Amino acid sequence: MPDQITSQGTNSQGNSYDTRADSSGTTGYHYSNTDGSYYYSNTNGSTYYNSGDGYAQYTSSSGDSKSYYGSDAKK
């Protein structure tokens, strides 16, 4: 079952966010920033950051990280 969005909004800097939960109640969130960057903290424990200008980093739930540059850092 896909994650369900539990709340969403825009903060005082104009960045949008949402929080989400999976069927077991584990929570995560997503930020989408006005500078084009975004960040996911997933319910499975992994994270993903994209700078919006050619850099991205994925970290698995076990802590392994991988960085992406240029065209590999897809939006």
C-alpha positions as CSV (number, residue, x, y, z in Angstrom):
1,M,0.0,0.0,0.0
2,P,1.5,3.4,-0.9
3,D,2.3,6.0,1.7
4,Q,-0.6,8.3,2.7
5,I,0.0,12.1,3.0
6,T,-1.0,13.1,6.5
7,S,-0.4,16.9,6.3
8,Q,0.9,19.4,3.9
9,G,1.6,23.1,3.7
10,T,4.0,25.9,3.0
11,N,6.4,27.3,5.6
12,S,7.3,31.0,6.2
13,Q,10.1,30.8,3.6
14,G,7.7,29.7,0.9
15,N,8.9,26.1,0.8
16,S,6.3,23.4,0.5
17,Y,6.3,20.2,2.6
18,D,4.2,17.2,3.3
19,T,4.3,14.5,5.9
20,R,3.4,10.9,5.1
21,A,2.8,7.6,6.9
22,D,2.8,4.0,5.7
23,S,0.3,1.4,6.8
24,S,2.3,0.6,9.9
25,G,2.3,4.2,11.1
26,T,6.0,4.9,10.2
27,T,6.3,8.6,9.2
28,G,8.4,10.4,6.6
29,Y,8.4,13.8,5.0
30,H,9.2,15.7,1.8
31,Y,10.4,19.3,1.3
32,S,10.3,21.1,-2.0
33,N,12.2,24.4,-1.7
34,T,11.9,27.7,-3.7
35,D,15.5,27.4,-4.8
36,G,14.6,24.2,-6.8
37,S,16.1,21.7,-4.2
38,Y,14.1,19.0,-2.5
39,Y,14.5,16.4,0.2
40,Y,12.8,13.2,1.0
41,S,13.0,11.3,4.3
42,N,11.2,8.1,3.3
43,T,9.1,5.8,5.5
44,N,11.6,3.0,4.8
45,G,14.4,5.0,6.5
46,S,16.2,6.1,3.3
47,T,16.7,9.7,2.3
48,Y,17.1,11.6,-1.0
49,Y,18.4,15.1,-1.5
50,N,18.5,16.9,-4.8
51,S,20.1,20.4,-5.0
52,G,18.2,21.3,-8.1
53,D,21.4,22.3,-9.9
54,G,23.3,19.1,-10.6
55,Y,24.0,17.4,-7.3
56,A,22.0,14.6,-5.6
57,Q,22.6,12.2,-2.8
58,Y,20.7,9.0,-1.9
59,T,21.2,7.3,1.5
60,S,19.7,3.9,2.0
61,S,18.1,2.8,5.2
62,S,21.2,0.9,6.1
63,G,23.3,4.1,5.8
64,D,25.0,3.5,2.4
65,S,25.3,6.8,0.5
66,K,25.7,7.4,-3.2
67,S,26.2,10.9,-4.8
68,Y,25.1,11.9,-8.3
69,Y,26.4,14.8,-10.4
70,G,25.3,16.6,-13.5
71,S,22.8,14.8,-15.7
72,D,22.9,11.8,-13.3
73,A,21.3,14.0,-10.6
74,K,17.9,13.9,-12.3
75,K,15.0,15.9,-10.9
